[in-house]
Amino acid sequence: MPVLTPFIRSLILANVVVFLLQGLLGPVLIYWFALWPGRLTEVLTTPWTLVSYSFLHGGLMHLAFNMFAMWMFGSDLERVWGAKRLALGYFVGVVTGAIAQIVFGALFGAPGAPIVGASAGVFAVLLAYAIVFPHRTIMLLIPPIPMPARVFVGLYAGLELFLGVTGTQSGVAHFAHLGGLLGGWIAWRYGSSAGAGWGRRR
């Protein structure tokens, strides 16, 4: 069972606090801090939304699923990389996910509804986890099939690409998920040379 590591603990706490604020302030937080991919001018004038959207969630299950994934995969990764390098991958994934949703969402006609959730950062952590622990077994819940981490992430990425291009599953920011994978790769490829304390490349 993964131990709650410092960055993961802080990230979960921050997301829970913001979720509680959403319950108090409602649409105000969504208006000012969600990502609005269909309003490019507003995104350019509110650049903080490229990050702040990741602290908002569409419901309790949305929050719980993302934070559970961060705990399950991020904790082991943080023990290898350290908190700073993991934070680099997570937040770069959040930003690249936002940019991907803006660009490719417009190309493939995705709705311009506000984007919320930590999923792009979660996908960054998933890719990094699959690179660092490629042979770790991940058990799917439905159906209950075990598979190596690298196979799981590869199949998941392929499914997200299919759903994003075809628009089969609406209401989900598939391109943000795919863009988030880039953050995990950047942290793996360049994180170890970002300065002392970033951890080592494996």
Buried (B, 14 or more C-beta within 10 A) or exposed (E): EBEEBEBBBEBBEEBBEBBEBBEEEEEEBBEEBBBBBBBEEEBEEBEEBBBBBBBBBBEEEBBEBBBEBBBBBBBBBBBBBBBBBBBBBBBBBBBBBBBBBBBBBBEEEBEBBBBBBBBBBBBBBBBBBBBBBEEBEBEEEEEEEEBBBBBBBBEBBEBBBEBBEEEEEEEBBBBBBBBBBBBBBBBBEBBBEBEEEBBEBE
